[in-house]
Structure formats: structure tokens, C-alpha cells
Amino acid sequence: MDKFIVSARKYRPQDFNTVVGQSHITTTLKNAIRNNQLAHAFLFCGPRGVGKTTCARILAKTINCENLQPDGEACNQCNSCRSFNDGASLNIHELDAASNNSVDDIRSLVEQVRFAPQAGKYKVYIVDEVHMLSASAFNAFLKTLEEPPSYAIFILATTEKHKILPTILSRCQIFDFKRITTNDTVEHLQEIVDKEEINADKAALQVIAQKSEGCMRDALSILDKIVSFTNGEVTYQNTLEHLNILDDDYYFKLLDCLLKQDMAGAMLLYDEINRKGFEGDLVLNGFAEFIRNLLVCKDAKAASLLDVVEGMQEKYTSTAVKTQTAYLVSALNILNEAEIQFKMARNKRLHVELTIIKLNFLQQAIELTVQDNGVVKKKRIDGPVAIHTKPVPSVQVKTSGLAAPPAAKLMIDQKVQQPPAAQAKPATVAATTATTVPTTPSAKPNAAVKPMPTPGTRKNLLDTLREKYGDKYSIEVVPDAEELNKEKLLKCWNEYTVMLEKQGGKPSTVGTMRIAKLHVENETHFTVTVSAFTQQKFIEQEKLMLADHIQQAFHNRGIHFSILVEEGEKEEAPKQVALNSRQRFERIAEQYPLLKDLKDKLKLELDY
């Protein structure tokens, strides 16, 4: 019985022409070999299973070939090529950096570089998974990688280019490998099944290629498993069964139920899918991909993005025509959120069923309207909305029984500011001058025009507003802000002291406020002078409430005060008590006198 060899090893490419899907890499390497323009260090980076290590081995074999072909390929007939194909070549050294990532491993590699090849022109060192090297190992490798001997060539391979140090990247010629397309994978799989005399449907090979996601090694491994599972008969149905993939027919049936709002049918269909062993996240992910394909089919320009098995394109296109774009976009959004929250859900099945219920009633939640010749989706607003206000009619001053001129209209929401002294005098309203309205022939003969009131009897605006809207609105006079004066300030200070004394519990603060000295600095600022540091702390505790009390008394929110300690009686701040802002500034100014000079020159007023 012959030993079984997996297809990934058995059909590994042996020359550049057989490498699948990397023509931009192989063409560059062949031209460099023919023109003798080989770099001393290469970096092959890209996804897994796309041919990085394979291309490195082919390059190592080709540059040591004794009978190089005109197209830059190895002859596979000379001693060097045969020894390489047999795995007995001494000119190629492979190092797995994932398990040999220490400084000592790199030092031993550097020691081997000193010896010239005994046969052939080059010694090739392939370092796979080079991103796993430690920082110390990278640093030990730098000098040799920058200036290797003329016979040494390094080929580094990695799947994570971003983890490699920039100093390594700058010393290498970088080649980026791309994912293998579905068509290239299907063609390669078809060649293998033909050589192995396996009956395989093209639709099954397309499913395998989609499942591999651009990785040829994964595609070959999946093919080997399915061949073993089906005993050499690779069909579409047994491929879906083996790969645990839902057939697109289920998604078409589910969408049909949702569009008809047949919730019972949709729930029964999901129950059938669940009994077949498909997890909820697979259903959500597969249905989201199905909706995405329908969206792609909506526009002919994007039809090339449709990645489905052969023969399903027409069914997708016909279904997309019958489905509204708004429904597809909203459904895709719901499925995306459900897939994200699936891991946190305790009852997984209920979570998927709730998603199906949302999709079932989604058509009722979406309303379409036409605005500016375009279709706009109305969305329910979850956030706060503006308050709906009702316009208030304007106030008009009646004169002579006729409407006042337009300039005399005043809005009710306007603030009326009237000083107390003005209440005794009747105020005149601008733009309410009397106007003589001529009578027309059509006017009634008995209509009499009331005489206009004299200026002395004219009502002011505040009385007019009270007369017209006194029952509906509260009209208040906004008093003017008062400037600080010491007499009223002392009265407010004593009132607050008495109020604080009645509350009890703060006798020290009350005593301090009774002996404090007040001094008015200007119309909005005054100072409070105390004799000790502890007294200053007592008043600072009441500063916020005290300032509010004084501001309300003077109707002036700009009033503020600062607390000073007399120089002769100032106490040293206890070490266990935190310093206030003024004391911190004074301490800093003592250590750095230039700071106080800067404050004086700029005439700064510090808010302590």
C-alpha cells in the first residue's frame, strides 16, 4: 500500500509557471534571474497558503540551476535541480523562526553564512514566519542582512508584515503576495481532479474555492476531506453537507416568507435549519451575505462583485428586481447588529427568532416618501425632538377704535425692563402716534371716530400689557442691577450671619463673620479681612452660598469678593491643612520673585 500524500504537498509547484495566481511575483523574479539583477535579501509577505514558501524554494532552485532555460526557469535535469527535488541539496537552509526565535539561533545562522557553497553559485537561507523573531534576534541579524557575502541570499517569509522592524524592511526587496481568486482556485482544483480521475461538479469546486477564502492550501485540504467522505464522488449537495454550509435555496425561501410577512413559515423554516445542526450565528452570517449579494445585483455595474456558484446568477438577479432597496439595506443593518450581539445572548435560538420577527415586520416600519424627485426613507427618531410651540399673537395698542400701524406691534415674549421710578410717570410708546384715517364714501354715515387721547392721558406699555393679558400671563418688572454700597452690604452680611446662627452647628463660622471687616473695592467687588488663617477657612466654606445671597439682594450676578488675612496677625498654615490658592501663590512667589514681578507688570488680578 502506497503512502498517502496530501494534495498540498503532492501538487506543490516545482517551477514559476505552475505557481497559481501570483504572476506579478513570478514574472519579476524570472526577469531578475535572466538579467542577473538579484537582490541579496527578499521579503515575501501575504496571507497564508498563497505560495510564499513555494516561491522561495523555486527561486533557490532556479538560481543554482546549471542549465538555466531562456525563459528564466530551472531545467529540473541537472545535478543541482535533482538534488533539490530530492531534498538533498546543501545550498538551501530553511529556518522556522516560530520555534527558533532566540538570539542564539540567529547567531548560529550567521556563523553558517561564513562558509562558501561547495557546489553551485549561491547559498540560500529561507527564514519562515520571520515576524516571530524577538527584538534581540532582529538586531543580531541586521548587519549580516545588510552586507552578506556575495554567495548568500536571504529570503524572509511572513504573514504579518507590520510586526517586522523598519530596519529589516529597509534592507529587503519586498514582494506582496495577494489572495488567489476564486476562478484561479477552481481551475487549479479542476486540473487536480482530472489527474486523480475524480468526478467533481464545477459547482462543488466553486463552493470549495469560496470556503477557502483565497488560500490554495486550505482549498486542497478541503478537497482531500470531501474525496475521502464521498469516496471519490464530489457533488454539490455532499459538499454543502460536509462543509456545514446552508444551501442558498433556504435563504431564498426565508426571504420569500419575510416579504409575504408569513411569520409562521419563516419560524418553521428556521426550525428546520436548526434541526439540521446549523448554529444561529451561521444562519445570521449566511443570510447577511445573501442580502449583500442581492444588493450587488441591484446595479449592473456592481454585478461583477457577485460571488456565487455557477447557475445562480439569474436567480439572484430576478429576486433582486422584486425586492426594494430600502428593505435590503435595513435588513442588512438588523442582521449585522444581531450578529454582533449574538455572543452576549443567553438564549441563542430566541435571539435569532427575534431577528426574524423584526425582519418579518420590517416592511411596515419602512415608509417611503418622495422629496425633491428622490426616494427618502423615513426613520423613527429615537432621540429628543424640538418642542412644538404655538405662535402668540402680537399686542396692539388700540387707538381711536382702529388698528394701530404695523410699527406699533409688540411681541408678548419680549422682556419688559422698567425701573421702579418710571412707574409713577406714564411712558410713551414709540411709533403709536395718532393717525387720521380719512373716511371713504362707502363708510357708514353714522360711524363716528373716537377722539384720540391726549398725551397726558396715554397709558404706558406695562399698563397696557397688564390690562390686555393680566389674567393669562404673569408680567413682572425686571429690576436693574445695583452697585455695591457698604450700608446695604453690611445689612446682607448680618442677615446671612443671623440665618446661619439659627441653623446651628457652625458657631465658629458665625463668630468669624461677626468680627470680619468688609471693604468695598469697586461697584462689583469687595474684600473680607480676617485676622487668622483658620478664620479664612471658615468663611471660604460658606463663600458660594454667601455670594449667592448678596447677588440676589443687589440683583447683580457680577458681585464677588475675596478673603484676606491681616499681615500682622497671619498664622502659619498647619502642615496637615491644605493651602488655599492665595497661600500657594504666595509660597511660590517667595521662592520665585520674578513671578510676582510678572504679575505686577502685566497688572493681573488673580481670582483666589
C-alpha positions as CSV (number, residue, x, y, z in Angstrom):
1,M,0.0,0.0,0.0
2,D,1.5,3.3,-1.1
3,K,1.8,6.0,1.5
4,F,-0.8,8.8,1.1
5,I,0.5,12.3,0.4
6,V,-1.8,15.2,0.8
7,S,-2.6,17.2,-2.3
8,A,-1.0,20.4,-0.9
9,R,2.4,18.6,-0.9
10,K,1.9,16.3,-3.8
11,Y,1.0,19.1,-6.2
12,R,3.2,21.8,-4.8
13,P,4.5,23.8,-7.8
14,Q,8.1,23.0,-8.9
15,D,8.7,26.0,-11.2
16,F,7.4,29.5,-11.6
17,N,5.0,28.7,-14.4
18,T,3.0,26.4,-12.1
19,V,2.5,28.9,-9.3
20,V,-1.2,29.9,-9.2
21,G,-2.4,33.5,-9.0
22,Q,1.0,35.2,-8.4
23,S,2.0,36.1,-11.9
24,H,3.2,39.6,-10.8
25,I,5.7,37.9,-8.4
26,T,6.9,35.1,-10.7
27,T,7.4,37.4,-13.7
28,T,9.6,39.8,-11.7
29,L,11.7,37.0,-10.2
30,K,12.3,35.4,-13.6
31,N,13.3,38.7,-15.2
32,A,15.7,39.4,-12.3
33,I,17.3,35.9,-12.8
34,R,17.7,36.4,-16.5
35,N,19.2,39.9,-16.2
36,N,21.4,38.9,-13.3
37,Q,19.9,41.5,-11.0
38,L,19.2,39.5,-7.9
39,A,18.9,41.3,-4.6
40,H,20.7,39.9,-1.6
41,A,17.6,39.9,0.6
42,F,13.9,39.3,-0.2
43,L,10.8,39.6,1.9
44,F,7.7,37.6,0.9
45,C,4.6,38.7,2.7
46,G,0.9,37.9,2.3
47,P,-1.9,35.7,3.6
48,R,-1.4,32.1,4.5
49,G,-1.3,29.4,1.8
50,V,-0.8,31.6,-1.2
51,G,2.7,30.4,-2.2
52,K,5.3,32.4,-0.3
53,T,7.5,29.4,0.8
54,T,6.9,27.7,-2.5
55,C,8.2,30.7,-4.5
56,A,11.2,30.9,-2.1
57,R,12.1,27.3,-2.8
58,I,11.7,27.7,-6.6
59,L,13.9,30.8,-6.5
60,A,16.6,28.9,-4.6
61,K,16.5,26.0,-7.1
62,T,16.4,28.3,-10.1
63,I,19.4,30.5,-9.3
64,N,21.6,27.3,-8.7
65,C,20.5,25.6,-11.9
66,E,23.4,24.6,-14.1
67,N,21.3,24.8,-17.4
68,L,19.1,27.8,-16.9
69,Q,16.3,28.0,-19.5
70,P,15.9,31.1,-21.7
71,D,12.6,32.0,-20.0
72,G,14.2,32.0,-16.6
73,E,13.0,28.6,-15.4
74,A,15.1,25.7,-14.0
75,C,15.8,22.7,-16.2
76,N,15.0,20.1,-13.5
77,Q,17.6,17.8,-15.1
78,C,21.0,18.9,-13.8
79,N,22.6,17.6,-10.6
80,S,21.6,20.7,-8.6
81,C,17.9,20.5,-9.6
82,R,17.7,16.8,-9.0
83,S,19.3,17.1,-5.6
84,F,16.9,19.9,-4.8
85,N,13.9,18.0,-5.9
86,D,15.0,15.0,-3.8
87,G,15.5,17.3,-0.7
88,A,19.2,16.6,-0.5
89,S,20.6,20.0,-1.6
90,L,23.2,21.5,0.7
91,N,22.8,25.0,-0.8
92,I,19.4,25.7,0.8
93,H,18.8,26.2,4.5
94,E,15.3,26.6,6.0
95,L,14.8,28.1,9.4
96,D,11.4,28.1,11.2
97,A,11.5,31.4,13.1
98,A,8.4,30.5,15.1
99,S,10.4,27.8,17.1
100,N,13.9,29.2,16.6
101,N,13.4,32.9,17.5
102,S,16.2,33.4,20.1
103,V,19.5,35.3,19.6
104,D,21.5,32.1,19.8
105,D,19.5,30.6,16.8
106,I,20.3,33.7,14.7
107,R,24.0,33.7,15.8
108,S,24.3,30.1,14.6
109,L,22.7,31.0,11.3
110,V,25.2,33.9,10.9
111,E,28.1,31.5,11.6
112,Q,27.0,29.2,8.8
113,V,26.9,32.2,6.3
114,R,30.7,32.5,6.6
115,F,31.2,29.2,4.7
116,A,31.0,29.3,0.9
117,P,28.9,26.8,-1.1
118,Q,30.8,23.6,-2.1
119,A,28.6,23.2,-5.2
120,G,26.6,25.8,-7.0
121,K,26.8,29.6,-7.0
122,Y,24.5,30.6,-4.1
123,K,23.6,29.5,-0.6
124,V,20.0,30.4,0.1
125,Y,18.7,30.9,3.6
126,I,14.8,30.8,3.9
127,V,13.5,32.1,7.2
128,D,9.8,31.3,7.5
129,E,7.5,33.2,9.9
130,V,10.2,35.8,10.4
131,H,7.9,38.1,12.4
132,M,8.2,35.7,15.3
133,L,11.8,36.7,15.9
134,S,12.5,38.6,19.1
135,A,13.8,42.1,19.0
136,S,17.3,41.0,20.1
137,A,17.3,38.4,17.3
138,F,16.4,41.0,14.8
139,N,19.2,43.3,16.0
140,A,21.7,40.4,15.8
141,F,20.6,39.8,12.2
142,L,20.8,43.4,11.0
143,K,24.5,43.6,10.0
144,T,24.6,40.3,8.2
145,L,21.4,41.1,6.3
146,E,22.7,44.5,5.2
147,E,26.1,43.3,3.9
148,P,26.0,39.5,3.4
149,P,28.7,37.6,1.3
150,S,28.2,37.6,-2.4
151,Y,27.2,34.0,-2.4
152,A,24.5,34.4,0.3
153,I,20.9,35.2,-0.4
154,F,18.2,35.6,2.3
155,I,14.5,35.0,1.7
156,L,12.2,36.0,4.6
157,A,8.6,34.9,4.6
158,T,5.9,36.3,6.9
159,T,2.1,36.7,7.2
160,E,2.3,39.8,9.4
161,K,4.5,42.4,7.8
162,H,3.5,45.1,10.3
163,K,5.3,43.2,13.1
164,I,8.7,43.4,11.4
165,L,11.2,46.2,12.4
166,P,11.6,49.0,9.9
167,T,15.3,48.4,9.9
168,I,14.7,44.9,8.5
169,L,12.2,46.2,5.9
170,S,14.7,48.8,4.6
171,R,17.3,46.1,3.9
172,C,14.9,43.8,1.9
173,Q,13.2,43.8,-1.5
174,I,9.6,43.4,-0.6
175,F,7.1,41.3,-2.6
176,D,3.4,41.4,-1.6
177,F,1.5,38.2,-2.4
178,K,-2.2,38.5,-2.9
179,R,-5.1,36.2,-2.2
180,I,-5.8,33.7,-5.0
181,T,-9.1,34.4,-6.8
182,T,-12.0,32.0,-6.9
183,N,-11.6,31.4,-10.6
184,D,-7.9,30.6,-10.3
185,T,-8.6,28.2,-7.5
186,V,-11.4,26.4,-9.4
187,E,-9.1,26.0,-12.4
188,H,-6.3,24.5,-10.3
189,L,-8.7,22.2,-8.5
190,Q,-10.1,21.0,-11.8
191,E,-6.6,20.1,-13.0
192,I,-6.0,18.1,-9.9
193,V,-9.3,16.2,-10.0
194,D,-8.7,15.4,-13.7
195,K,-5.2,14.0,-12.9
196,E,-6.7,12.0,-10.0
197,E,-9.6,10.8,-12.1
198,I,-12.2,12.2,-9.6
199,N,-15.8,13.0,-10.6
200,A,-16.4,16.5,-9.3
201,D,-19.1,19.0,-10.1
202,K,-17.9,22.5,-11.0
203,A,-20.5,24.0,-8.5
204,A,-18.8,21.9,-5.8
205,L,-15.4,23.2,-6.7
206,Q,-16.7,26.7,-6.6
207,V,-18.1,26.2,-3.1
208,I,-14.7,24.8,-2.0
209,A,-12.9,27.8,-3.5
210,Q,-15.3,30.2,-1.7
211,K,-14.8,28.4,1.6
212,S,-11.0,28.6,1.3
213,E,-11.1,32.4,1.0
214,G,-8.2,32.7,-1.4
215,C,-5.9,30.2,0.4
216,M,-4.9,27.4,-2.0
217,R,-3.6,25.1,0.8
218,D,-7.0,25.3,2.5
219,A,-8.8,24.5,-0.8
220,L,-6.6,21.4,-1.4
221,S,-7.1,20.2,2.2
222,I,-10.9,20.6,1.9
223,L,-10.9,18.7,-1.4
224,D,-9.0,15.8,0.2
225,K,-11.5,15.6,3.0
226,I,-14.5,15.6,0.7
227,V,-13.0,13.0,-1.6
228,S,-12.5,10.7,1.4
229,F,-16.0,11.5,2.6
230,T,-17.7,10.8,-0.7
231,N,-15.4,8.0,-1.9
232,G,-14.4,10.0,-5.0
233,E,-17.7,11.5,-5.9
234,V,-17.6,15.3,-5.2
235,T,-21.2,16.6,-5.8
236,Y,-22.7,19.9,-4.8
237,Q,-25.0,18.5,-2.2
238,N,-22.5,16.4,-0.3
239,T,-20.0,19.3,-0.4
240,L,-22.6,21.5,1.3
241,E,-23.3,18.8,3.8
242,H,-19.6,18.2,4.6
243,L,-18.7,21.9,4.9
244,N,-21.8,22.6,7.0
245,I,-22.9,25.3,4.6
246,L,-26.6,26.2,4.1
247,D,-27.9,26.0,0.5
248,D,-28.9,29.3,-1.0
249,D,-32.4,27.8,-1.6
250,Y,-33.1,28.1,2.1
251,Y,-32.3,31.8,2.0
252,F,-34.5,32.3,-1.0
253,K,-37.4,30.6,0.8
254,L,-36.7,32.6,4.0
255,L,-36.7,35.9,2.1
256,D,-39.9,34.9,0.3
257,C,-41.6,34.3,3.7
258,L,-40.4,37.6,5.1
259,L,-41.6,39.6,2.1
260,K,-45.1,37.9,2.3
261,Q,-45.0,38.6,6.1
262,D,-45.5,34.9,6.7
263,M,-44.0,34.7,10.2
264,A,-45.2,31.2,10.8
265,G,-43.5,29.9,7.7
266,A,-40.3,31.8,8.5
267,M,-40.2,30.4,12.0
268,L,-40.8,26.8,10.8
269,L,-38.1,27.2,8.2
270,Y,-35.6,28.3,10.8
271,D,-36.6,25.4,13.0
272,E,-35.9,23.0,10.1
273,I,-32.5,24.7,9.6
274,N,-31.8,24.4,13.4
275,R,-32.6,20.7,13.5
276,K,-30.1,20.1,10.8
277,G,-27.4,21.3,13.2
278,F,-26.7,24.8,11.9
279,E,-25.9,27.3,14.6
280,G,-27.6,30.6,14.8
281,D,-24.5,32.7,14.0
282,L,-24.0,30.7,10.8
283,V,-27.6,31.5,9.8
284,L,-27.2,35.2,10.5
285,N,-23.9,35.4,8.7
286,G,-25.1,33.4,5.7
287,F,-28.4,35.4,5.4
288,A,-26.4,38.7,5.7
289,E,-24.1,37.6,2.8
290,F,-27.2,36.6,0.8
291,I,-28.8,40.1,1.3
292,R,-25.4,41.6,0.3
293,N,-25.4,39.6,-2.9
294,L,-29.0,40.9,-3.7
295,L,-27.9,44.4,-3.1
296,V,-24.9,43.9,-5.5
297,C,-27.3,42.6,-8.2
298,K,-29.4,45.8,-8.0
299,D,-26.8,47.7,-10.1
300,A,-25.5,46.2,-13.3
301,K,-22.1,48.0,-12.7
302,A,-21.6,46.0,-9.4
303,A,-22.7,42.7,-10.8
304,S,-19.1,41.6,-11.2
305,L,-18.9,41.6,-7.3
306,L,-21.4,38.7,-7.2
307,D,-19.5,35.7,-5.9
308,V,-21.9,32.7,-6.2
309,V,-21.8,29.3,-7.8
310,E,-22.4,28.9,-11.5
311,G,-26.1,28.9,-12.5
312,M,-27.3,31.0,-9.5
313,Q,-26.7,34.5,-11.0
314,E,-30.0,34.7,-12.8
315,K,-32.0,33.7,-9.7
316,Y,-30.2,36.3,-7.7
317,T,-30.9,39.0,-10.3
318,S,-34.6,38.2,-10.7
319,T,-35.1,38.2,-6.9
320,A,-33.2,41.5,-6.5
321,V,-35.5,43.2,-9.0
322,K,-38.6,42.2,-6.9
323,T,-37.1,43.4,-3.6
324,Q,-37.0,47.0,-2.5
325,T,-33.6,48.6,-1.9
326,A,-34.8,50.2,1.4
327,Y,-35.8,46.7,2.7
328,L,-32.4,45.2,1.8
329,V,-30.4,48.0,3.4
330,S,-32.5,47.9,6.6
331,A,-32.4,44.1,6.8
332,L,-28.6,44.1,6.4
333,N,-28.3,46.6,9.3
334,I,-30.6,44.4,11.5
335,L,-28.6,41.3,10.7
336,N,-25.3,43.0,11.4
337,E,-26.4,44.2,14.8
338,A,-27.9,40.7,15.6
339,E,-24.6,39.0,14.6
340,I,-22.6,41.4,16.9
341,Q,-24.9,40.8,19.9
342,F,-25.2,37.0,19.3
343,K,-22.3,36.1,21.6
344,M,-23.8,38.0,24.5
345,A,-27.2,36.5,24.2
346,R,-28.0,33.7,26.7
347,N,-30.8,32.1,24.6
348,K,-29.2,31.9,21.2
349,R,-32.3,30.5,19.4
350,L,-34.6,33.1,20.8
351,H,-32.1,35.8,19.7
352,V,-32.2,34.6,16.1
353,E,-36.0,34.2,16.2
354,L,-36.4,37.8,17.4
355,T,-34.3,38.9,14.5
356,I,-36.6,37.0,12.1
357,I,-39.6,38.7,13.7
358,K,-38.0,42.1,13.2
359,L,-37.4,41.3,9.5
360,N,-40.9,40.0,9.1
361,F,-42.5,43.3,10.1
362,L,-39.8,45.5,8.6
363,Q,-41.9,46.4,5.6
364,Q,-44.5,48.0,7.9
365,A,-41.8,50.0,9.7
366,I,-40.4,51.5,6.5
367,E,-42.4,54.3,4.8
368,L,-41.2,55.8,1.6
369,T,-41.9,59.3,0.5
370,V,-40.9,61.4,-2.5
371,Q,-39.0,64.6,-1.8
372,D,-37.3,66.6,-4.5
373,N,-37.9,63.8,-7.0
374,G,-36.0,61.3,-4.9
375,V,-37.0,58.4,-2.6
376,V,-36.2,59.1,1.0
377,K,-36.6,56.6,3.9
378,K,-38.4,57.9,6.9
379,K,-36.8,56.8,10.1
380,R,-38.2,56.8,13.6
381,I,-36.4,59.3,15.7
382,D,-35.2,57.8,19.0
383,G,-33.5,60.9,20.3
384,P,-35.0,64.2,21.6
385,V,-37.1,66.3,19.3
386,A,-37.7,70.1,19.4
387,I,-40.7,71.3,21.4
388,H,-43.7,72.3,19.3
389,T,-44.5,75.9,20.0
390,K,-47.7,77.8,19.3
391,P,-47.3,81.3,18.0
392,V,-48.5,84.1,20.3
393,P,-50.5,86.9,18.7
394,S,-48.9,90.3,18.8
395,V,-50.1,93.0,21.2
396,Q,-51.6,96.1,19.5
397,V,-52.3,99.4,21.3
398,K,-55.9,100.4,20.4
399,T,-56.3,104.0,19.4
400,S,-59.5,105.5,18.2
401,G,-61.1,102.1,17.8
402,L,-58.8,101.4,14.7
403,A,-55.9,99.0,14.4
404,A,-52.5,100.6,15.2
405,P,-49.9,100.9,12.4
406,P,-47.7,97.8,11.8
407,A,-44.8,99.5,13.5
408,A,-46.7,99.5,16.8
409,K,-46.9,95.7,17.1
410,L,-45.0,94.3,20.1
411,M,-44.4,90.6,20.8
412,I,-45.5,89.3,24.2
413,D,-42.4,87.2,24.7
414,Q,-40.2,90.3,24.8
415,K,-38.8,91.2,28.2
416,V,-40.1,94.5,29.7
417,Q,-37.5,96.3,31.7
418,Q,-38.9,99.3,33.6
419,P,-37.1,101.0,36.5
420,P,-39.3,101.5,39.6
421,A,-39.1,105.3,39.3
422,A,-40.6,105.2,35.9
423,Q,-43.9,103.6,37.2
424,A,-45.1,106.9,38.5
425,K,-44.7,108.6,35.1
426,P,-46.8,107.5,32.1
427,A,-44.5,106.2,29.4
428,T,-44.9,106.9,25.8
429,V,-44.8,104.1,23.2
430,A,-42.8,104.8,20.1
431,A,-44.5,104.5,16.7
432,T,-48.0,104.8,18.2
433,T,-48.7,108.3,17.1
434,A,-52.2,109.2,16.2
435,T,-53.0,108.9,12.6
436,T,-56.0,110.5,10.9
437,V,-57.9,107.9,8.8
438,P,-60.0,109.6,6.1
439,T,-63.5,108.4,5.6
440,T,-64.4,106.9,2.3
441,P,-67.8,107.2,0.5
442,S,-68.5,103.6,1.3
443,A,-68.2,104.2,5.1
444,K,-71.4,104.2,7.2
445,P,-72.8,107.7,7.7
446,N,-73.4,107.1,11.4
447,A,-69.8,105.8,12.0
448,A,-68.1,108.1,14.4
449,V,-64.4,108.2,15.1
450,K,-63.5,108.4,18.8
451,P,-61.2,111.3,19.7
452,M,-57.5,110.3,20.3
453,P,-56.4,110.5,23.9
454,T,-54.2,113.5,24.8
455,P,-50.5,112.8,25.6
456,G,-51.2,113.3,29.2
457,T,-53.7,110.5,29.5
458,R,-51.8,108.0,27.3
459,K,-51.1,104.6,29.0
460,N,-47.6,103.2,29.3
461,L,-46.7,99.8,27.8
462,L,-46.6,97.9,31.1
463,D,-50.2,99.0,32.0
464,T,-51.4,98.1,28.5
465,L,-49.9,94.6,28.8
466,R,-51.4,94.1,32.3
467,E,-54.9,95.3,31.0
468,K,-54.9,93.0,28.0
469,Y,-53.1,89.9,29.3
470,G,-53.2,90.2,33.0
471,D,-55.2,87.0,33.6
472,K,-53.2,84.8,31.2
473,Y,-49.6,85.8,31.8
474,S,-47.6,87.0,34.8
475,I,-45.9,90.2,33.8
476,E,-43.1,91.2,36.1
477,V,-40.8,94.2,36.1
478,V,-37.1,93.1,35.9
479,P,-35.2,95.4,38.3
480,D,-32.0,97.0,37.4
481,A,-28.7,95.7,38.8
482,E,-27.5,97.7,41.8
483,E,-23.9,98.7,42.6
484,L,-22.2,97.8,45.8
485,N,-22.6,100.1,48.8
486,K,-21.3,99.4,52.2
487,E,-24.5,100.1,54.1
488,K,-26.6,97.5,52.2
489,L,-23.7,95.1,52.1
490,L,-23.4,95.1,55.9
491,K,-27.1,94.5,56.1
492,C,-27.0,91.5,53.8
493,W,-23.9,90.2,55.6
494,N,-25.7,90.4,59.0
495,E,-28.8,88.8,57.6
496,Y,-26.8,85.8,56.4
497,T,-25.0,85.6,59.8
498,V,-28.3,85.5,61.6
499,M,-29.7,82.9,59.2
500,L,-26.5,80.8,59.8
501,E,-26.8,81.2,63.5
502,K,-30.4,79.9,63.5
503,Q,-29.4,76.8,61.6
504,G,-26.9,75.9,64.4
505,G,-23.9,73.7,64.1
506,K,-21.5,76.4,62.9
507,P,-20.7,78.7,65.9
508,S,-17.1,79.2,64.8
509,T,-18.2,80.5,61.4
510,V,-20.8,82.8,62.9
511,G,-18.3,84.3,65.3
512,T,-15.8,84.8,62.5
513,M,-18.4,86.6,60.3
514,R,-19.3,88.9,63.2
515,I,-15.7,90.2,63.6
516,A,-14.8,90.2,59.9
517,K,-14.1,93.6,58.2
518,L,-15.7,94.5,54.9
519,H,-14.3,96.9,52.4
520,V,-15.9,97.8,49.0
521,E,-13.2,98.0,46.3
522,N,-15.5,98.9,43.3
523,E,-19.1,98.5,42.2
524,T,-18.8,94.7,41.9
525,H,-16.0,93.6,44.2
526,F,-15.4,93.8,48.0
527,T,-12.9,92.3,50.3
528,V,-13.3,90.5,53.6
529,T,-10.4,90.8,56.1
530,V,-9.9,88.4,59.0
531,S,-7.1,88.0,61.5
532,A,-6.2,84.3,61.3
533,F,-5.8,81.6,58.7
534,T,-8.4,79.4,60.4
535,Q,-11.0,82.2,60.2
536,Q,-10.3,82.4,56.5
537,K,-11.0,78.7,56.1
538,F,-14.4,79.2,57.9
539,I,-15.6,81.9,55.5
540,E,-14.3,80.0,52.5
541,Q,-16.6,77.1,53.4
542,E,-19.6,79.5,53.1
543,K,-18.3,81.5,50.1
544,L,-20.6,80.1,47.5
545,M,-23.9,80.4,49.4
546,L,-22.9,83.8,50.8
547,A,-22.1,85.2,47.4
548,D,-25.4,84.0,46.1
549,H,-27.3,85.7,48.9
550,I,-25.5,89.0,48.3
551,Q,-26.1,88.8,44.5
552,Q,-29.8,88.3,44.9
553,A,-30.0,91.2,47.3
554,F,-28.3,93.6,44.8
555,H,-29.8,91.9,41.7
556,N,-26.3,91.7,40.3
557,R,-24.6,88.4,39.4
558,G,-21.3,90.1,38.8
559,I,-20.6,90.7,42.5
560,H,-17.8,88.7,44.0
561,F,-15.4,89.0,47.0
562,S,-12.1,87.8,48.2
563,I,-10.9,86.9,51.7
564,L,-7.7,88.4,53.1
565,V,-5.7,87.7,56.2
566,E,-4.1,90.7,58.1
567,E,-0.4,90.7,57.7
568,G,0.4,91.3,61.4
569,E,-1.9,88.5,62.7
570,K,-1.4,85.9,59.9
571,E,-0.9,82.4,61.2
572,E,1.3,79.9,59.7
573,A,-0.6,77.3,57.8
574,P,-0.6,74.0,59.6
575,K,1.2,71.3,57.6
576,Q,-1.7,69.0,57.9
577,V,-4.1,71.6,56.4
578,A,-4.1,72.1,52.6
579,L,-3.2,75.6,51.4
580,N,-5.7,77.7,49.5
581,S,-5.0,79.3,46.2
582,R,-3.7,82.6,47.6
583,Q,-1.3,80.9,50.0
584,R,0.0,78.6,47.3
585,F,0.7,81.7,45.1
586,E,2.4,83.5,48.0
587,R,4.6,80.4,48.7
588,I,5.6,80.2,45.0
589,A,6.2,84.0,44.8
590,E,8.6,83.8,47.8
591,Q,10.7,81.1,46.0
592,Y,10.5,82.8,42.6
593,P,10.3,86.6,43.0
594,L,10.2,87.0,39.2
595,L,6.7,85.5,39.2
596,K,5.4,88.4,41.4
597,D,7.2,90.9,39.1
598,L,5.5,89.4,36.1
599,K,2.1,89.7,37.8
600,D,2.7,93.4,38.7
601,K,4.0,94.3,35.2
602,L,1.0,92.7,33.5
603,K,-1.4,94.1,36.0
604,L,-3.0,90.7,36.6
605,E,-5.9,90.3,39.0
606,L,-5.8,86.7,40.4
607,D,-9.0,85.0,41.3
608,Y,-8.3,83.2,44.5
